[in-house]
Amino acid sequence: MNKKLFIGGLSWNTNNDSLKTAFSKFGETTECKVVVDKITGKSKGFGFVSFDSQDAATAALEGMNNQMLDGRTIKVDYATEKPAGERPARSGGGFGGDRGGRGGFGGNRR
């Protein structure tokens, strides 16, 4: 099982410290991180909490899923790891798929 939890639906006001405070009552946390935009530094509305034991992670999932945190109902689930080296699929880019679409921007022509 996984000891890392995904926390979704976070308030824009939730930060690493408030996330840790909310989840540490279930056991020893090893990491609490709210994911932020690289440019603006604002929360993206989700984060991760890791525990030192599976029992603590399970208790936190059961105790915090669909509960209020900083005025928002959060969703808690086990985190899934992205395979190393994989990048998200990219579309053709710009305004319109294969043929360029509106104004001829983007596309996959080669």
C-alpha positions as CSV (number, residue, x, y, z in Angstrom):
1,M,0.0,0.0,0.0
2,N,0.9,3.6,-0.4
3,K,1.8,6.0,2.5
4,K,1.4,9.1,0.3
5,L,-2.0,10.8,0.0
6,F,-3.4,13.1,-2.7
7,I,-5.4,16.0,-1.3
8,G,-7.7,17.7,-3.8
9,G,-10.1,20.7,-3.5
10,L,-7.9,22.7,-1.3
11,S,-8.7,26.3,-0.5
12,W,-6.4,28.9,-2.0
13,N,-5.5,29.9,1.6
14,T,-4.3,26.4,2.6
15,N,-0.5,26.3,2.9
16,N,2.1,23.6,3.8
17,D,1.8,24.4,7.5
18,S,-2.0,24.3,7.7
19,L,-2.0,21.1,5.7
20,K,0.5,19.5,8.2
21,T,-1.6,20.7,11.2
22,A,-4.8,19.1,9.8
23,F,-3.2,15.8,8.9
24,S,-0.6,15.3,11.7
25,K,-3.3,14.3,14.2
26,F,-3.5,11.0,12.4
27,G,0.2,10.2,12.7
28,E,3.7,11.3,12.0
29,T,3.9,13.1,8.6
30,T,7.1,12.9,6.6
31,E,6.0,15.5,4.0
32,C,3.2,18.0,3.5
33,K,3.2,19.9,0.3
34,V,0.6,22.2,-1.4
35,V,1.4,22.3,-5.1
36,V,1.9,25.9,-6.4
37,D,2.1,27.5,-9.8
38,K,5.8,28.0,-10.7
39,I,5.2,31.5,-12.1
40,T,2.6,33.0,-9.7
41,G,3.4,31.1,-6.6
42,K,-0.4,30.5,-6.0
43,S,-1.9,27.2,-4.9
44,K,-3.1,24.9,-7.7
45,G,-5.8,23.6,-5.3
46,F,-4.2,20.2,-4.5
47,G,-1.3,18.8,-2.5
48,F,0.2,15.7,-1.0
49,V,0.8,14.3,2.5
50,S,3.1,11.5,3.3
51,F,3.1,9.4,6.5
52,D,5.7,7.2,8.1
53,S,3.2,4.4,8.5
54,Q,0.5,2.8,6.4
55,D,-1.9,2.8,9.4
56,A,-1.5,6.6,9.7
57,A,-2.2,7.1,6.0
58,T,-5.3,4.9,6.1
59,A,-6.6,6.7,9.2
60,A,-6.0,10.1,7.6
61,L,-7.8,9.0,4.4
62,E,-10.8,7.7,6.3
63,G,-10.8,10.7,8.7
64,M,-10.3,13.6,6.3
65,N,-12.0,12.5,3.0
66,N,-15.0,14.7,2.3
67,Q,-14.3,16.9,5.4
68,M,-13.9,20.7,5.6
69,L,-10.5,22.2,5.6
70,D,-10.1,26.0,5.5
71,G,-13.7,26.4,4.3
72,R,-13.6,23.8,1.5
73,T,-14.6,20.1,1.3
74,I,-11.5,18.2,0.4
75,K,-11.1,14.9,-1.4
76,V,-8.4,12.5,-0.1
77,D,-7.1,9.4,-1.9
78,Y,-4.0,7.4,-2.2
79,A,-1.5,9.1,-4.5
80,T,-0.3,7.4,-7.7
81,E,3.2,7.8,-8.9
82,K,3.9,8.9,-12.4
83,P,6.3,6.6,-14.2
84,A,9.8,8.1,-14.4
85,G,10.6,9.7,-17.7
86,E,7.1,9.9,-19.1
87,R,5.7,13.2,-20.2
88,P,2.1,14.1,-20.7
89,A,0.8,13.7,-24.2
90,R,0.8,17.0,-26.2
91,S,-1.8,18.1,-28.7
92,G,-1.0,19.5,-32.1
93,G,-0.6,22.9,-30.5
94,G,-1.9,26.3,-31.4
95,F,-5.4,26.8,-32.9
96,G,-6.2,23.6,-34.6
97,G,-4.9,20.1,-34.8
98,D,-3.4,18.6,-38.0
99,R,-4.1,21.2,-40.6
100,G,-3.5,24.3,-38.6
101,G,-7.2,25.3,-38.3
102,R,-8.0,28.9,-37.7
103,G,-5.3,31.2,-39.1
104,G,-2.9,28.3,-39.7
105,F,-1.3,28.2,-36.3
106,G,0.0,25.0,-34.7
107,G,-0.6,21.6,-36.0
108,N,1.5,18.4,-36.5
109,R,2.6,18.9,-40.1
110,R,6.0,17.5,-40.8
